[in-house]
Amino acid sequence: MPGTTMADVTKVLGWQPGRLTQSRHGEASRMVALMSSMPYAVAGGPSRLGFMMEVASVAAGCALEQGMAMVLVPPLESGQRSLDFMSVDGVLLIEPAANDKLLMDLTVRGLPVVSIGKPGGHGFNTVPYVDLRPGDSVQLLLEHLQAQGARQIAMILGAAERDSYAQAEAAYQRMAHLMRMEYRVLRVDDALGEAGGRDAARQLLASYPQIDALLVLVDVLAVGVMQHVHQIGLRVPHDIKIATRYDGMRARTCEPALTAVNLHLDQVARLAIDLLAEHLRGVSVRQVAQAPMPELVARASTKSLAR
């Protein structure tokens, strides 16, 4: 009928246009996704209630406050991380490594991305990020281990080229130099999960039986380390102390519970959403948001037994 608009037709039919149709007319809220570049062994499986979900629980509410909806895209055991089946306006990405395929795909698509944790390497220097202060976290843990009497400390890191691993190794190097301690760092494929932690502990303790503390940056690897230590009859913390970085479910439920750091992920989530919202609206050139200073959470795994 002449003069009849599409809006008139949809009103008569009772049809509510979806987000994609609305967005073409500028009426819809934006949709953002939370994704992790960590492998399934680290961010999936028993760790589903860990880092990613802790960020998601706060980020979803913060997104709504900014007029955005958020969808969670968890890592799959198959390794698939495709956005082809959904339409989003921006992405929060957790700790991408150098040459991260997912981050490359997102930037090629032209999607605004905010990284939670500085992207690894130097290939993504224009990607805005929330600085998780991994160097400060590791410094706290190393100082704590020393204060608890550890003098022969080794470190286990993931093999990927992540900024958190690079900063952790740099902090360890400084400590080893100051203490005139032998440098003992072993890198392990994160995707190996607990089995990778067990194998790393086996290698280090067989080569350096004098080790009295292990700082294991990835919590799933730390659980594997604890399993091997128990298997060979070492007592924690009597014979060896073990600590990890993220104070999540794995650290809390390990036996004994693992010393870790509080990364203040509730505040990190808000900072990330705010930064992404600014870039989506084109009102910010801000590249970095600084997370709060991490706090030590000392537990039984590093308890001092000195009288």
C-alpha positions in Angstrom: 0.0 0.0 0.0 1.5 3.4 -0.9 2.9 5.3 2.1 3.2 2.1 4.2 6.6 1.7 5.8 8.4 -1.5 7.0 7.8 -0.3 10.6 4.1 -0.2 10.0 4.1 -3.8 8.6 6.2 -5.2 11.5 3.9 -3.5 14.0 0.8 -5.1 12.4 2.4 -8.5 12.3 3.7 -8.2 15.9 7.3 -8.9 14.7 10.2 -7.6 16.8 13.3 -7.1 14.8 16.5 -8.8 16.0 19.6 -7.1 17.2 21.3 -7.2 13.8 18.3 -5.7 12.1 18.0 -3.0 14.8 21.7 -2.2 14.7 21.4 -1.2 11.0 19.1 1.6 12.1 21.3 2.5 15.1 18.7 1.4 17.7 20.3 -1.6 19.3 22.6 -2.0 22.2 26.0 -3.3 21.2 27.1 -6.9 21.7 30.5 -7.7 23.0 32.2 -11.1 23.5 34.6 -12.3 26.2 37.1 -14.8 24.9 40.3 -16.5 26.1 43.4 -17.2 24.2 44.4 -19.8 26.8 44.2 -23.5 25.8 41.4 -25.7 26.9 43.6 -27.4 29.6 44.1 -24.0 31.3 40.8 -22.2 30.7 38.4 -25.1 30.2 37.5 -28.4 31.8 37.8 -28.2 35.7 39.0 -24.6 35.3 35.7 -23.3 33.9 34.9 -21.6 37.2 38.3 -19.9 37.2 39.9 -16.8 35.7 37.5 -16.5 32.7 34.3 -16.9 34.7 35.6 -14.6 37.5 36.0 -11.9 34.8 32.7 -12.7 33.1 30.7 -12.5 36.3 31.5 -8.8 36.7 32.1 -7.8 33.1 28.5 -8.8 32.1 27.0 -6.4 34.6 29.4 -3.7 33.7 28.6 -4.1 30.1 24.9 -3.7 30.8 25.6 -0.4 32.6 27.4 0.7 29.4 24.4 -0.2 27.3 26.1 -3.4 26.0 25.2 -7.1 26.1 28.0 -9.6 26.6 28.3 -13.2 25.4 30.8 -15.6 26.8 32.8 -17.7 24.2 34.6 -20.4 26.2 37.6 -22.3 24.7 36.5 -25.7 23.3 38.4 -29.0 23.6 38.4 -29.2 19.8 40.3 -25.9 19.7 37.6 -24.2 17.6 37.2 -20.5 18.5 35.2 -19.2 15.5 33.1 -16.0 15.6 31.6 -17.0 12.2 28.3 -18.1 13.9 27.7 -14.9 15.8 27.9 -11.1 15.2 29.6 -9.0 17.8 30.8 -5.4 17.9 33.8 -5.8 20.1 35.8 -8.4 22.1 37.6 -8.7 25.4 40.4 -11.2 25.0 42.3 -12.8 27.9 46.1 -12.9 27.7 46.9 -13.3 24.0 50.3 -14.6 23.1 52.6 -13.2 20.4 51.3 -14.2 17.0 48.0 -15.2 18.6 45.8 -16.6 15.8 42.6 -15.5 17.5 43.7 -11.9 18.0 45.0 -11.8 14.4 41.6 -13.0 13.1 39.8 -10.4 15.2 42.0 -7.5 14.0 41.7 -8.6 10.4 37.9 -8.4 10.8 38.4 -4.9 12.1 36.7 -5.7 15.4 37.7 -3.4 18.4 39.6 -5.6 20.9 40.7 -4.9 24.5 43.2 -7.4 25.8 43.1 -8.4 29.5 46.8 -8.6 30.0 49.3 -7.0 27.6 49.5 -9.0 24.3 52.7 -10.9 24.0 55.5 -9.9 21.6 55.5 -6.7 19.6 53.0 -7.5 16.9 49.9 -6.0 18.6 51.2 -2.7 19.9 48.1 -0.9 18.9 45.7 -3.1 20.8 44.5 -1.5 24.0 44.9 -3.6 27.2 44.5 -3.8 30.9 47.9 -4.2 32.5 47.6 -7.1 35.0 51.0 -6.3 36.5 52.4 -9.8 36.2 55.9 -8.6 37.2 54.6 -7.2 40.4 52.7 -10.5 41.1 55.8 -12.6 40.6 57.9 -10.2 42.7 55.5 -10.6 45.5 55.6 -14.4 45.3 59.4 -14.6 45.1 59.8 -12.2 48.1 57.4 -14.3 50.0 59.2 -17.6 49.3 62.5 -16.0 50.4 60.9 -14.7 53.6 59.6 -18.2 54.3 63.1 -19.6 54.1 63.4 -20.7 50.5 66.9 -20.3 49.0 66.9 -22.6 46.0 63.9 -21.5 44.0 63.0 -22.8 40.5 60.3 -21.5 38.2 58.0 -23.3 35.8 56.4 -21.2 33.0 54.1 -21.9 30.0 55.9 -22.2 26.7 53.7 -19.7 24.8 55.1 -16.2 24.2 52.8 -14.4 26.7 53.7 -11.1 28.3 53.0 -12.5 31.8 55.5 -15.3 31.2 58.2 -12.8 29.9 57.7 -10.5 32.9 57.8 -13.4 35.3 61.0 -14.7 33.9 62.6 -11.2 34.0 61.6 -10.9 37.7 63.1 -14.3 38.4 66.3 -13.3 36.6 66.7 -10.2 38.8 66.2 -12.3 42.0 68.6 -15.0 40.9 71.2 -12.4 40.2 70.8 -10.6 43.6 70.8 -13.9 45.5 73.6 -15.4 43.4 71.3 -18.3 42.9 71.6 -20.8 40.0 69.1 -19.9 37.2 66.5 -22.7 37.0 63.5 -22.0 34.7 61.6 -24.6 32.7 59.0 -23.8 30.1 56.1 -26.3 29.5 53.3 -26.4 26.9 50.3 -25.0 28.7 48.0 -27.4 26.8 49.6 -30.4 28.5 47.8 -29.4 31.7 48.4 -31.4 34.9 50.5 -33.9 33.0 52.8 -31.1 31.9 53.2 -30.0 35.5 54.1 -33.5 36.7 56.7 -33.9 33.9 58.2 -30.5 34.6 58.6 -31.3 38.3 60.1 -34.6 37.5 62.7 -33.0 35.3 63.7 -30.2 37.7 63.8 -32.3 40.9 65.8 -35.1 39.2 68.4 -32.5 37.9 68.4 -30.3 41.0 67.3 -32.2 44.1 68.4 -29.2 46.3 65.4 -27.2 45.1 63.4 -26.0 48.1 60.7 -24.0 46.3 58.8 -24.0 43.0 57.0 -21.0 41.6 54.6 -22.4 38.9 52.9 -19.5 37.1 50.0 -21.5 35.6 47.7 -23.0 38.2 46.9 -26.2 36.3 50.6 -26.9 36.0 51.0 -26.2 39.7 48.5 -28.9 40.5 50.5 -31.3 38.4 53.6 -30.3 40.2 51.9 -31.0 43.6 50.9 -34.4 42.3 54.4 -35.4 41.4 55.9 -34.0 44.7 53.4 -36.2 46.6 54.3 -39.2 44.5 58.0 -39.1 45.3 57.4 -38.6 49.0 58.3 -35.0 49.4 56.3 -33.1 52.0 54.8 -29.7 51.3 55.8 -27.2 52.8 58.3 -29.2 54.9 60.6 -30.3 52.1 59.5 -28.0 49.3 57.3 -25.0 48.9 55.0 -24.4 46.0 53.2 -21.3 44.8 51.2 -20.2 41.8 50.0 -16.9 40.3 46.2 -16.9 40.0 44.2 -17.3 43.2 41.4 -19.4 41.7 39.6 -22.7 42.3 42.6 -24.9 41.6 44.8 -23.0 44.1 42.1 -23.1 46.8 41.2 -26.7 46.4 44.7 -28.1 46.0 46.0 -30.1 48.9 47.7 -28.4 50.6 46.1 -25.1 49.3 48.4 -23.1 47.1 49.8 -19.7 47.9 48.8 -17.3 45.1 48.0 -13.6 44.4 44.7 -11.8 44.3 44.6 -10.1 40.9 41.5 -8.1 41.7 39.7 -9.4 38.7 36.5 -7.7 39.6 38.2 -4.4 39.1 40.0 -5.7 36.0 36.7 -6.6 34.4 35.3 -3.2 35.0 38.4 -1.5 33.6 38.3 -3.7 30.5 34.6 -3.0 29.8 35.1 0.7 30.3 38.1 0.8 27.9 36.3 -1.2 25.3 33.2 1.0 25.5 35.4 4.1 25.1 36.9 2.7 21.9 33.6 1.5 20.5 32.2 5.0 20.9 35.3 6.6 19.5 35.8 8.8 22.5 39.2 7.5 23.7 42.7 7.1 22.5 43.7 5.5 25.8 45.8 2.4 25.2 46.4 1.1 28.8 44.3 0.8 31.9 46.3 -0.1 35.0 45.0 -2.9 37.2 45.3 -2.5 41.0 48.4 -3.8 42.8 48.1 -7.6 43.3 47.9 -8.9 46.9 49.6 -12.0 48.3 47.3 -14.8 49.5 49.6 -16.9 51.7 48.4 -20.5 52.2 49.7 -23.8 53.6 51.9 -24.7 50.6 54.5 -22.1 51.6 54.1 -22.0 55.3 57.3 -21.4 57.3 58.1 -24.2 59.7 60.9 -22.3 61.4 60.6 -22.1 65.2 
